[in-house]
Amino acid sequence: MMNPGWKNAIAAAWSDLREGGVFAAIDFYESPVDLFRRQMQVNHVAVEAHLLGEIDVYFGRTLIEFDRAYLGLWRYSSLSVKNFLSHETQKCRYSQMQIH
């Protein structure tokens, strides 16, 4: 669980990922059950697919799989990304992102 601070955690993972390293994430994606979403919010868990956009910013478009859990009470996303960039190239990209 990364609430709060999830944006910083994704940025740090991207910054520290070495060439050939793998980033993987599993996230609550959505729930069709309003009562479940409210209960998760009480426990500071967002069920609104908020990680995927931020992961795209750092890692680019990734292959994402979606699965259902507990008879469809919620869906979750899972993804993994392998870094093919050298650490120097990645650091250069990171510094360019900080400028914008």
C-alpha positions as CSV (number, residue, x, y, z in Angstrom):
1,M,0.0,0.0,0.0
2,M,1.4,3.4,-1.0
3,N,-1.1,5.9,0.2
4,P,0.0,8.7,0.6
5,G,3.3,9.0,-1.3
6,W,2.5,6.8,-4.3
7,K,3.7,9.3,-6.8
8,N,7.0,9.6,-5.1
9,A,7.3,5.8,-4.9
10,I,6.8,5.4,-8.6
11,A,9.3,8.2,-9.4
12,A,11.9,6.7,-7.1
13,A,11.4,3.2,-8.6
14,W,11.9,4.6,-12.1
15,S,14.9,6.6,-11.1
16,D,16.6,3.6,-9.3
17,L,15.7,0.9,-11.9
18,R,18.9,-0.3,-13.5
19,E,19.3,-1.5,-17.1
20,G,17.7,-5.0,-17.3
21,G,15.7,-4.4,-14.1
22,V,12.0,-5.1,-13.8
23,F,9.3,-2.9,-12.3
24,A,6.1,-4.7,-11.3
25,A,2.9,-3.3,-9.8
26,I,-0.5,-4.7,-8.8
27,D,-3.3,-2.2,-8.0
28,F,-6.9,-2.1,-7.1
29,Y,-8.4,-0.9,-10.4
30,E,-12.1,-0.5,-9.9
31,S,-15.2,-1.8,-8.2
32,P,-18.8,-1.8,-9.4
33,V,-19.9,-1.9,-5.7
34,D,-20.3,1.5,-4.2
35,L,-20.4,0.2,-0.6
36,F,-17.0,-1.6,-1.2
37,R,-15.4,1.5,-2.6
38,R,-16.6,3.6,0.3
39,Q,-15.3,1.0,2.8
40,M,-11.9,1.0,1.1
41,Q,-11.8,4.8,1.2
42,V,-12.3,4.6,5.0
43,N,-9.2,2.5,5.1
44,H,-7.3,4.9,2.8
45,V,-7.3,2.6,-0.2
46,A,-8.2,4.2,-3.6
47,V,-10.1,1.9,-6.0
48,E,-9.9,4.2,-9.0
49,A,-7.1,3.2,-11.3
50,H,-5.0,6.1,-10.2
51,L,-1.6,4.4,-10.6
52,L,-1.7,3.6,-14.3
53,G,-1.5,7.1,-15.6
54,E,1.5,7.9,-13.4
55,I,3.2,4.7,-14.4
56,D,2.7,5.6,-18.0
57,V,4.4,9.0,-17.4
58,Y,7.6,7.2,-16.2
59,F,7.7,3.9,-17.9
60,G,5.7,4.5,-21.1
61,R,2.8,2.4,-22.3
62,T,2.9,-1.0,-20.6
63,L,1.2,-4.3,-21.0
64,I,-1.5,-4.4,-18.4
65,E,-3.6,-7.4,-17.4
66,F,-7.0,-7.0,-15.6
67,D,-8.5,-9.7,-13.4
68,R,-11.5,-10.0,-11.1
69,A,-11.3,-10.8,-7.5
70,Y,-13.9,-12.1,-5.0
71,L,-16.7,-12.8,-7.5
72,G,-16.3,-9.5,-9.2
73,L,-16.3,-7.3,-6.0
74,W,-13.3,-5.5,-7.5
75,R,-10.9,-5.7,-10.5
76,Y,-7.2,-5.3,-10.2
77,S,-4.5,-4.5,-12.7
78,S,-1.1,-6.1,-12.8
79,L,1.8,-5.1,-14.9
80,S,5.6,-5.5,-15.3
81,V,8.1,-3.4,-17.2
82,K,11.6,-4.4,-18.1
83,N,14.1,-1.5,-18.4
84,F,16.2,-1.7,-21.6
85,L,17.7,1.8,-21.1
86,S,21.2,2.2,-19.7
87,H,21.3,4.0,-16.3
88,E,22.9,7.0,-17.9
89,T,20.2,7.4,-20.5
90,Q,17.5,6.9,-17.9
91,K,19.0,9.6,-15.6
92,C,19.2,12.0,-18.6
93,R,15.5,11.3,-19.3
94,Y,14.7,11.9,-15.6
95,S,16.5,15.2,-15.5
96,Q,14.6,16.3,-18.7
97,M,11.3,15.4,-17.0
98,Q,12.2,17.5,-14.0
99,I,12.7,20.6,-16.2
100,H,9.2,20.4,-17.7
